[in-house]
Amino acid sequence: MSRFARPSSLDHALQDLLTRQGLDEGLNRFAALNRAWLQAAGSSWQYHSWVLGWREEELEVAVTSPAAATRLRFEAEAIRQRLNRQGWQGIQRIRTRVQPGLATDEASRGRRYSR
């Protein structure tokens, strides 16, 4: 695509921008890590956790509640081993960060008060 060519869609324009800035490889790797996380963690974690990042040997995962963080600490070693078998051998630790404001089901679980 030339510098002044008109993109055919927003998707193509964003992909072109990411490629020119050298960011496409990192974003593709991050998307692959998210897919691997969901596969390794299982469907029970689908709405309660997501990958925030990976630095050196530590995978940082956001969870929706302190209870989910506690549960993940118990399951982390088994999930880490499944990630290693999927090709993510560099992950040695999984760190959790509670981010309840970003939960998808928080609004539906709010308290209801009578008038």
Backbone torsions as a table, in degrees:
resi	resn	phi	psi	omega
1	MET	NA	129.0	179.7
2	SER	-73.8	167.1	-174.9
3	ARG	-62.2	-33.6	-176.9
4	PHE	-108.1	10.7	179.5
5	ALA	-70.0	145.5	-179.7
6	ARG	-85.2	124.7	-179.5
7	PRO	-69.3	149.4	-178.1
8	SER	-80.4	-20.6	178.3
9	SER	-157.5	166.2	177.2
10	LEU	-61.0	-38.9	178.5
11	ASP	-57.9	-45.9	179.3
12	HIS	-66.6	-37.7	179.5
13	ALA	-64.7	-44.1	178.8
14	LEU	-65.6	-42.8	179.4
15	GLN	-62.1	-41.4	178.1
16	ASP	-62.7	-44.8	178.8
17	LEU	-61.8	-46.4	179.5
18	LEU	-62.3	-40.2	179.3
19	THR	-64.8	-45.1	179.9
20	ARG	-64.8	-31.8	179.8
21	GLN	-86.0	-6.8	179.4
22	GLY	77.5	22.9	-176.9
23	LEU	-101.3	-10.3	-173.7
24	ASP	-64.3	-38.2	-179.0
25	GLU	-65.0	-43.3	179.0
26	GLY	-65.0	-40.3	178.8
27	LEU	-69.1	-36.9	176.6
28	ASN	-64.2	-40.1	178.9
29	ARG	-67.4	-38.8	178.1
30	PHE	-65.0	-41.8	177.6
31	ALA	-63.7	-39.9	177.8
32	ALA	-65.1	-38.3	178.0
33	LEU	-65.5	-39.6	176.5
34	ASN	-61.9	-43.0	178.0
35	ARG	-64.3	-42.0	178.9
36	ALA	-64.1	-39.4	178.4
37	TRP	-59.8	-49.1	-178.7
38	LEU	-62.3	-36.7	178.4
39	GLN	-70.8	-43.3	-178.0
40	ALA	-72.1	-39.1	-177.1
41	ALA	-77.5	-31.9	179.1
42	GLY	98.7	167.6	-174.5
43	SER	-67.8	-22.5	179.8
44	SER	-66.8	-19.7	179.4
45	TRP	-97.7	-3.3	-171.9
46	GLN	-54.8	-42.4	-177.2
47	TYR	-101.1	2.3	-174.7
48	HIS	-118.2	-0.4	-179.0
49	SER	-155.4	154.8	175.6
50	TRP	-158.3	154.3	-177.8
51	VAL	-77.9	130.7	174.5
52	LEU	-94.8	-37.2	-179.2
53	GLY	175.9	173.7	-179.8
54	TRP	-140.9	119.4	179.0
55	ARG	-128.5	123.2	-178.5
56	GLU	53.5	-110.9	-176.4
57	GLU	-103.9	7.8	-172.3
58	GLU	-118.1	127.2	175.0
59	LEU	-98.0	127.3	178.9
60	GLU	-104.1	125.1	-175.9
61	VAL	-123.5	132.0	175.3
62	ALA	-88.6	143.2	176.1
63	VAL	-129.7	161.7	-172.2
64	THR	-86.2	-12.9	-176.9
65	SER	-157.0	161.3	174.4
66	PRO	-61.1	-34.4	178.0
67	ALA	-63.1	-41.0	177.8
68	ALA	-65.8	-35.7	178.1
69	ALA	-63.7	-42.8	178.6
70	THR	-64.1	-45.7	178.9
71	ARG	-60.3	-41.5	-179.5
72	LEU	-65.9	-36.0	177.8
73	ARG	-60.1	-35.9	177.6
74	PHE	-73.5	-32.6	-176.6
75	GLU	-95.3	-6.8	-171.4
76	ALA	-58.8	-42.4	-176.6
77	GLU	-64.1	-43.0	179.2
78	ALA	-66.1	-40.9	178.6
79	ILE	-65.8	-41.7	178.8
80	ARG	-60.1	-42.0	178.8
81	GLN	-64.3	-39.2	176.9
82	ARG	-65.8	-39.1	176.0
83	LEU	-62.6	-41.8	178.5
84	ASN	-60.5	-41.0	178.8
85	ARG	-67.5	-24.9	178.3
86	GLN	-82.0	-3.7	177.8
87	GLY	111.6	4.5	179.0
88	TRP	-102.2	60.4	-175.6
89	GLN	-65.4	-21.9	-176.7
90	GLY	-72.2	-14.2	-177.9
91	ILE	-79.4	118.0	179.7
92	GLN	-111.4	-22.7	-179.1
93	ARG	-140.2	150.5	173.3
94	ILE	-120.1	120.7	179.4
95	ARG	-107.8	138.2	-179.1
96	THR	-104.5	151.1	174.2
97	ARG	-137.5	123.0	-179.3
98	VAL	-80.1	126.5	177.6
99	GLN	-135.1	73.9	-174.3
100	PRO	-66.5	-26.1	-178.8
101	GLY	-66.8	-18.1	-177.6
102	LEU	-98.4	4.0	-178.5
103	ALA	-65.4	140.3	-177.8
104	THR	-76.7	-25.8	-176.5
105	ASP	-105.5	9.2	-178.4
106	GLU	-63.2	-40.5	-176.9
107	ALA	-64.7	-35.9	-177.7
108	SER	-77.5	-16.1	-177.7
109	ARG	-100.4	10.0	-177.2
110	GLY	-63.7	158.0	179.5
111	ARG	-72.6	147.4	176.4
112	ARG	-119.2	131.9	-179.9
113	TYR	-115.0	143.2	176.5
114	SER	-75.7	158.9	179.9
115	ARG	-72.8	NA	NA
